[in-house]
Amino acid sequence: MSDSLDRKPSRSKFPLLIMLLVILLGAAVAWHFWGPSGTSGPAVAEEDAPPSGRRPAQSSRGGMPPGQGMASVVSTEKAQKTSLSIYLNALGTVVAYNTVEVHARVDGQLAKVLFTEGQEVKKGDLLAVIDPRPYQAALDQAEGTLLENQAQLRNAQLDLERYRQLYKEDSVAKQTLDTQQALVAQYQGTIKNNQAQVADAKLNLTFTEVRAPIDGRLGLRQVDVGNLVTSGDDTPLVVITQTKPIALTFSLPEDQLNTVRRQMATGKPLEVEAWDRGKNRVLATGTLITVDNQIDTTTGTVKFKARFDNADEALFPNQFVNVRLHALELNDVIVVPMAAIQRNDQGPYVFVLGEENKVLARQVTLGEIQGEQVEVRSGLSDGETVVTEGLDRLREGQMVRVAQAASSRRADPSRNEATLDGGAGE
């Protein structure tokens, strides 16, 4: 009995020891991972700390910050002095160079229609005939009245000559001579009026022949033979549209107006291309002829008009097309990729690759932008190397490693085109 009582205390102490060991082991693990260093790695020694007393910052990959550890990998390109073609894109509408609604100029019955719908006509071609008989009769009547009054005038002129001779012989009174002179003047006025009536009748008779006022293509016939037409009809006989040449109207943002006017000031014509809806094919090439005289305040755009010969009739009135305007041609300008441009409080800048592969921040002044290329007006020289990729972690004076040699890649104007929102730089 006494032996069993002596062994009980030793059994109860064994689980307590195990629990104590587990607690100590857990505390050691927690200290290792969440201790004062705040990291799972070894703590920074006090003698290695920077003068400020703060721990050195670490990069996102656990390394040292730029400039203190491994060199950043970047891609570069050289600034080049070259030519830069500025192209602006827009949506445009093809419009007839001239559009004329052909109306009757006299009243009457439509006697003949001498054209075919869709026909190409020249100025002066006969299109239709209005019954001319009433107007021929009016002309004959006016000519008859003219002849009658001309005979009366000749008779009055003969009497005037007799009265003048008799007055010299003192055979008639002065009043008789004056009366005859007034009668001659009256007949002369009547003749003038008759001549005008004859001319008016001839003109009306001419108007019974409806002729094309311009060259162009005819539309659909609006009035059939036998219908009565008047000079005040709202419905035309036919509509003529001039498609050779043809015009194209489009709008550009007001910010791009100076770019276009800069080239127009040189006196050189600006080329305009009309592309199909998918921008897969050039339909026609023309020339910019005018700019509207004011900016549309509701849209902030300016209207432009271009002229196309359209000999092959590739463009059709009211057709929607994509417009590509060769707005400006710059020669001997410094050009760099847009990817090299960074911005800060002072404006745009670039990182220039210097000696020992150290980068230097350089403020620049930008000019025109074309696609992925931008004109640098000041701040860079021809041949200097700028960083185009890997810019997010660069700092002034940092040493870098170039992964890609500077290339001579330049923008292709047929692919890199300025959009409506990006035709001009700062």
C-alpha positions as CSV (number, residue, x, y, z in Angstrom):
1,M,0.0,0.0,0.0
2,S,2.7,2.4,0.9
3,D,4.6,1.7,-2.4
4,S,1.6,2.6,-4.6
5,L,1.1,5.9,-2.8
6,D,4.7,6.8,-3.4
7,R,4.5,6.2,-7.2
8,K,1.4,8.4,-7.9
9,P,3.1,11.8,-7.7
10,S,5.7,10.8,-10.3
11,R,3.0,9.8,-12.9
12,S,1.2,13.1,-12.5
13,K,4.3,15.2,-13.2
14,F,5.0,13.5,-16.7
15,P,2.1,15.1,-18.7
16,L,3.0,18.6,-17.2
17,L,6.5,18.3,-18.5
18,I,5.3,17.4,-22.0
19,M,2.9,20.4,-22.1
20,L,5.7,22.7,-20.9
21,L,8.0,21.5,-23.7
22,V,5.2,22.1,-26.4
23,I,4.6,25.6,-25.1
24,L,8.3,26.5,-25.2
25,L,8.7,25.1,-28.7
26,G,5.7,27.1,-30.0
27,A,7.1,30.3,-28.5
28,A,10.4,29.7,-30.2
29,V,8.7,29.2,-33.6
30,A,6.6,32.4,-33.1
31,W,9.7,34.4,-32.2
32,H,11.4,33.2,-35.3
33,F,8.7,34.3,-37.7
34,W,7.1,37.3,-35.9
35,G,9.9,38.6,-33.8
36,P,11.0,42.4,-33.8
37,S,12.8,42.0,-37.2
38,G,9.3,41.8,-38.9
39,T,10.7,39.3,-41.4
40,S,11.5,35.6,-41.6
41,G,15.1,36.5,-42.6
42,P,17.9,37.5,-40.3
43,A,17.8,40.9,-38.6
44,V,19.9,43.8,-40.0
45,A,22.9,44.4,-37.8
46,E,23.1,47.8,-36.2
47,E,26.5,48.5,-37.7
48,D,25.1,47.9,-41.2
49,A,22.2,50.3,-40.7
50,P,22.2,53.5,-42.8
51,P,23.1,56.8,-41.1
52,S,19.5,57.8,-40.8
53,G,18.9,54.9,-38.5
54,R,16.3,53.4,-40.8
55,R,16.5,50.0,-42.4
56,P,17.3,49.9,-46.1
57,A,14.2,49.5,-48.3
58,Q,13.8,46.3,-50.1
59,S,12.4,45.8,-53.6
60,S,9.3,43.8,-54.3
61,R,11.5,40.8,-55.0
62,G,13.2,41.0,-51.6
63,G,16.4,42.5,-53.0
64,M,18.0,45.9,-52.5
65,P,16.5,49.1,-53.9
66,P,17.4,50.4,-57.4
67,G,20.9,51.8,-57.5
68,Q,22.1,49.8,-54.4
69,G,21.7,46.3,-55.7
70,M,21.4,44.5,-59.0
71,A,21.2,46.8,-62.1
72,S,17.8,47.2,-63.7
73,V,17.3,45.7,-67.1
74,V,16.1,48.3,-69.7
75,S,15.6,48.6,-73.5
76,T,16.8,51.7,-75.3
77,E,16.7,53.5,-78.7
78,K,18.6,56.3,-80.2
79,A,17.2,59.7,-80.9
80,Q,17.4,60.3,-84.6
81,K,17.3,63.4,-86.9
82,T,14.9,62.4,-89.6
83,S,11.7,63.4,-91.4
84,L,8.4,63.0,-89.8
85,S,5.1,62.8,-91.7
86,I,2.0,63.9,-89.7
87,Y,-1.3,62.2,-90.6
88,L,-4.7,63.0,-89.2
89,N,-7.7,60.7,-89.3
90,A,-11.3,61.6,-89.5
91,L,-14.7,60.4,-90.7
92,G,-16.0,62.1,-93.9
93,T,-19.0,62.4,-96.2
94,V,-18.7,62.4,-99.9
95,V,-20.8,65.2,-101.4
96,A,-21.5,66.2,-105.0
97,Y,-19.4,69.0,-106.2
98,N,-22.6,70.7,-107.5
99,T,-26.2,69.6,-107.2
100,V,-29.0,71.1,-109.3
101,E,-32.7,70.5,-109.2
102,V,-34.0,71.0,-112.7
103,H,-37.4,72.9,-112.6
104,A,-39.6,74.2,-115.5
105,R,-39.1,77.9,-116.0
106,V,-42.5,78.3,-117.8
107,D,-45.9,76.9,-117.3
108,G,-47.3,74.2,-119.7
109,Q,-47.7,70.6,-120.5
110,L,-44.7,68.4,-120.5
111,A,-44.5,67.2,-124.1
112,K,-41.2,65.2,-124.2
113,V,-38.7,63.6,-121.9
114,L,-35.5,63.1,-123.7
115,F,-33.2,61.6,-121.0
116,T,-32.6,58.3,-119.4
117,E,-32.5,58.0,-115.6
118,G,-28.9,57.7,-114.4
119,Q,-27.5,59.2,-117.6
120,E,-24.3,61.2,-117.8
121,V,-25.1,64.6,-119.4
122,K,-23.1,67.6,-120.5
123,K,-24.0,71.2,-119.9
124,G,-26.6,72.3,-122.5
125,D,-27.9,68.9,-123.3
126,L,-31.7,68.9,-124.0
127,L,-33.6,67.0,-121.3
128,A,-37.3,67.7,-121.9
129,V,-39.7,69.8,-123.9
130,I,-42.7,71.8,-122.7
131,D,-45.5,72.4,-125.2
132,P,-44.1,75.5,-127.1
133,R,-47.2,76.5,-129.1
134,P,-48.6,79.0,-126.6
135,Y,-45.2,80.7,-126.4
136,Q,-44.7,80.7,-130.2
137,A,-48.1,82.4,-130.6
138,A,-47.1,85.0,-128.0
139,L,-43.9,85.7,-129.9
140,D,-45.7,86.1,-133.2
141,Q,-48.1,88.6,-131.5
142,A,-45.3,90.6,-130.0
143,E,-43.4,90.7,-133.3
144,G,-46.6,91.9,-135.1
145,T,-47.1,94.7,-132.7
146,L,-43.5,95.7,-133.1
147,L,-43.9,95.9,-136.9
148,E,-47.0,98.0,-136.6
149,N,-45.4,100.5,-134.4
150,Q,-42.3,100.6,-136.4
151,A,-44.4,101.6,-139.5
152,Q,-46.1,104.4,-137.5
153,L,-42.7,105.6,-136.3
154,R,-41.4,105.9,-139.9
155,N,-44.5,107.8,-140.9
156,A,-44.1,110.2,-138.0
157,Q,-40.4,110.8,-138.8
158,L,-41.3,111.7,-142.4
159,D,-43.9,114.2,-141.2
160,L,-41.3,115.7,-138.8
161,E,-38.9,116.3,-141.7
162,R,-41.7,118.1,-143.7
163,Y,-42.6,120.3,-140.8
164,R,-39.0,121.3,-140.3
165,Q,-38.7,122.4,-143.9
166,L,-42.0,124.3,-143.8
167,Y,-41.0,125.9,-140.5
168,K,-37.8,127.2,-142.2
169,E,-40.1,128.8,-144.9
170,D,-42.3,130.2,-142.1
171,S,-45.2,128.1,-143.4
172,V,-46.1,126.3,-140.1
173,A,-46.3,127.4,-136.5
174,K,-43.6,126.4,-134.1
175,Q,-46.2,124.5,-132.0
176,T,-47.0,122.2,-134.9
177,L,-43.3,121.3,-135.3
178,D,-42.9,120.6,-131.5
179,T,-46.0,118.4,-131.4
180,Q,-44.7,116.3,-134.3
181,Q,-41.3,115.9,-132.5
182,A,-43.1,114.7,-129.4
183,L,-45.1,112.2,-131.5
184,V,-41.9,110.7,-132.9
185,A,-40.4,110.3,-129.4
186,Q,-43.6,108.6,-128.3
187,Y,-43.4,106.1,-131.1
188,Q,-39.7,105.5,-130.3
189,G,-40.6,104.6,-126.7
190,T,-43.4,102.3,-127.9
191,I,-40.9,100.5,-130.2
192,K,-38.5,100.0,-127.3
193,N,-41.4,98.4,-125.3
194,N,-42.3,96.2,-128.3
195,Q,-38.8,95.0,-128.6
196,A,-38.7,94.0,-125.0
197,Q,-41.9,92.1,-125.4
198,V,-40.5,90.3,-128.4
199,A,-37.3,89.4,-126.4
200,D,-39.4,88.2,-123.5
201,A,-41.5,86.0,-125.8
202,K,-38.4,84.5,-127.4
203,L,-36.9,83.8,-123.9
204,N,-40.1,82.0,-122.8
205,L,-40.1,80.0,-126.0
206,T,-36.5,79.0,-125.3
207,F,-37.5,77.9,-121.8
208,T,-39.8,75.4,-123.3
209,E,-36.7,73.4,-124.0
210,V,-35.3,72.2,-120.6
211,R,-31.5,71.9,-120.8
212,A,-28.9,70.6,-118.4
213,P,-27.3,73.6,-116.5
214,I,-24.2,71.6,-115.5
215,D,-22.3,68.4,-116.3
216,G,-23.3,65.5,-114.1
217,R,-25.3,62.4,-113.6
218,L,-29.1,62.4,-113.7
219,G,-31.2,61.0,-110.9
220,L,-34.7,59.5,-111.2
221,R,-37.4,61.2,-113.2
222,Q,-39.9,63.0,-111.0
223,V,-42.5,64.1,-113.6
224,D,-44.0,62.1,-116.5
225,V,-44.9,63.2,-120.0
226,G,-48.4,64.8,-120.2
227,N,-48.3,66.4,-116.8
228,L,-48.8,70.1,-116.4
229,V,-45.7,71.8,-114.9
230,T,-45.2,75.3,-113.6
231,S,-42.3,77.4,-112.7
232,G,-43.3,77.3,-109.1
233,D,-43.5,73.6,-108.7
234,D,-41.7,72.2,-105.6
235,T,-41.0,68.9,-107.3
236,P,-38.2,69.1,-109.9
237,L,-38.2,67.3,-113.2
238,V,-34.9,65.6,-112.3
239,V,-31.9,66.2,-110.1
240,I,-28.3,66.5,-111.5
241,T,-25.3,65.8,-109.3
242,Q,-21.8,66.6,-110.5
243,T,-19.5,63.7,-109.5
244,K,-16.5,64.5,-111.7
245,P,-14.9,66.1,-109.8
246,I,-16.5,65.3,-106.4
247,A,-16.0,66.8,-102.9
248,L,-15.4,65.3,-99.5
249,T,-16.2,67.1,-96.2
250,F,-14.8,66.1,-92.8
251,S,-14.2,67.7,-89.4
252,L,-11.1,67.8,-87.2
253,P,-10.7,69.0,-83.6
254,E,-9.8,72.6,-83.2
255,D,-6.5,71.6,-81.6
256,Q,-5.3,70.3,-84.9
257,L,-6.2,73.4,-86.9
258,N,-2.8,75.0,-86.4
259,T,-1.0,71.8,-87.6
260,V,-2.9,71.9,-90.9
261,R,-2.6,75.7,-91.4
262,R,1.2,75.4,-90.7
263,Q,1.5,73.2,-93.9
264,M,-1.0,75.3,-95.9
265,A,1.1,78.4,-95.2
266,T,3.9,76.8,-97.3
267,G,1.7,76.9,-100.4
268,K,2.1,73.1,-100.9
269,P,-1.2,71.2,-101.5
270,L,-2.2,68.8,-98.7
271,E,-3.0,65.3,-99.8
272,V,-6.2,63.7,-98.7
273,E,-6.9,60.0,-98.9
274,A,-10.4,58.4,-98.8
275,W,-10.4,54.9,-97.4
276,D,-13.2,52.3,-97.3
277,R,-15.1,51.5,-94.0
278,G,-12.6,48.8,-93.0
279,K,-9.5,50.9,-93.8
280,N,-8.4,48.2,-96.1
281,R,-8.3,50.0,-99.4
282,V,-7.7,53.5,-100.6
283,L,-10.7,54.5,-102.7
284,A,-9.3,57.8,-104.1
285,T,-6.7,60.5,-103.5
286,G,-7.5,64.2,-103.6
287,T,-6.4,67.6,-102.4
288,L,-7.5,69.8,-99.6
289,I,-9.1,72.9,-101.0
290,T,-10.5,74.9,-98.1
291,V,-11.1,75.2,-94.4
292,D,-14.3,76.6,-92.9
293,N,-14.1,80.2,-91.6
294,Q,-15.2,79.4,-88.1
295,I,-15.1,76.7,-85.4
296,D,-18.3,74.9,-84.5
297,T,-18.7,75.8,-80.8
298,T,-21.1,72.9,-80.1
299,T,-18.5,70.3,-81.1
300,G,-15.2,72.1,-81.0
301,T,-14.4,71.0,-84.5
302,V,-13.5,72.7,-87.8
303,K,-14.9,71.6,-91.2
304,F,-12.6,70.9,-94.1
305,K,-13.3,70.3,-97.8
306,A,-11.3,68.2,-100.3
307,R,-11.6,67.8,-104.0
308,F,-11.2,64.5,-105.9
309,D,-11.1,64.1,-109.7
310,N,-13.1,60.8,-109.3
311,A,-12.5,59.8,-112.9
312,D,-13.2,56.1,-112.0
313,E,-16.3,57.1,-109.9
314,A,-15.0,55.3,-106.9
315,L,-16.7,57.9,-104.7
316,F,-20.5,58.4,-104.6
317,P,-22.5,61.2,-103.2
318,N,-23.4,60.8,-99.5
319,Q,-21.0,57.9,-99.1
320,F,-19.3,57.6,-95.6
321,V,-15.5,57.1,-95.8
322,N,-12.4,57.2,-93.6
323,V,-10.3,60.2,-94.2
324,R,-6.5,60.3,-93.9
325,L,-5.0,63.8,-94.2
326,H,-1.3,64.4,-94.8
327,A,-1.3,67.4,-92.5
328,L,2.4,68.2,-92.1
329,E,5.8,67.2,-93.3
330,L,8.7,67.9,-90.9
331,N,12.3,67.6,-92.1
332,D,15.5,67.3,-90.0
333,V,13.8,66.9,-86.6
334,I,14.8,64.9,-83.6
335,V,12.4,61.9,-83.2
336,V,12.1,59.5,-80.3
337,P,9.5,56.8,-79.4
338,M,6.6,57.9,-77.4
339,A,7.4,55.0,-74.9
340,A,10.5,57.0,-73.8
341,I,8.4,60.0,-72.6
342,Q,7.8,60.4,-68.9
343,R,6.2,63.3,-67.0
344,N,6.7,65.1,-63.8
345,D,5.9,68.5,-62.2
346,Q,8.2,70.3,-64.6
347,G,6.8,68.6,-67.7
348,P,7.9,65.8,-70.0
349,Y,11.3,64.2,-69.6
350,V,13.3,61.2,-70.7
351,F,16.0,59.0,-69.2
352,V,19.3,59.4,-71.2
353,L,21.8,56.6,-71.1
354,G,25.2,58.1,-70.0
355,E,28.6,56.9,-69.1
356,E,29.0,53.6,-67.3
357,N,25.4,52.8,-68.2
358,K,24.1,55.3,-65.8
359,V,20.8,57.0,-66.6
360,L,20.2,60.8,-66.4
361,A,16.8,62.5,-66.4
362,R,16.5,65.1,-69.1
363,Q,13.6,67.6,-69.5
364,V,12.5,67.9,-73.1
365,T,10.1,70.0,-75.2
366,L,7.8,68.0,-77.4
367,G,6.4,68.9,-80.8
368,E,4.2,67.0,-83.2
369,I,3.2,63.4,-82.5
370,Q,2.7,60.7,-85.2
371,G,1.6,57.3,-84.0
372,E,4.4,55.9,-81.8
373,Q,6.9,58.7,-82.7
374,V,7.2,62.2,-81.2
375,E,9.2,65.3,-82.3
376,V,11.6,66.6,-79.6
377,R,12.2,70.3,-80.2
378,S,14.7,70.8,-77.4
379,G,16.5,68.7,-74.7
380,L,18.0,66.0,-76.9
381,S,20.6,65.7,-79.6
382,D,20.9,63.4,-82.6
383,G,22.3,60.0,-81.6
384,E,21.7,60.2,-77.8
385,T,20.3,57.0,-76.3
386,V,17.0,57.1,-74.4
387,V,15.4,54.4,-72.3
388,T,12.1,53.0,-73.7
389,E,11.3,50.1,-71.5
390,G,11.9,49.4,-67.8
391,L,11.2,53.0,-66.7
392,D,9.0,52.3,-63.7
393,R,11.9,51.8,-61.2
394,L,14.6,54.1,-62.6
395,R,16.1,56.9,-60.6
396,E,18.6,59.6,-61.4
397,G,22.2,58.2,-61.6
398,Q,21.1,54.6,-61.5
399,M,23.2,52.0,-63.3
400,V,21.3,49.9,-65.7
401,R,21.8,46.9,-68.0
402,V,20.7,47.2,-71.6
403,A,18.8,44.1,-72.7
404,Q,18.2,45.3,-76.3
405,A,20.5,47.3,-78.5
406,A,19.2,50.6,-79.8
407,S,17.4,50.0,-83.0
408,S,16.7,52.2,-86.0
409,R,13.0,51.4,-85.9
410,R,10.8,54.2,-87.2
411,A,7.1,54.6,-87.5
412,D,5.4,53.6,-90.7
413,P,3.0,56.4,-91.7
414,S,0.6,53.8,-93.2
415,R,0.2,52.1,-89.8
416,N,1.1,54.6,-87.1
417,E,-1.5,57.3,-87.6
418,A,-2.5,60.2,-85.3
419,T,-6.1,59.8,-84.2
420,L,-8.7,62.6,-83.9
421,D,-7.5,63.2,-80.3
422,G,-3.8,63.1,-80.9
423,G,-2.5,65.0,-83.9
424,A,-0.3,67.6,-82.2
425,G,2.0,67.5,-79.2
426,E,2.9,70.0,-76.6
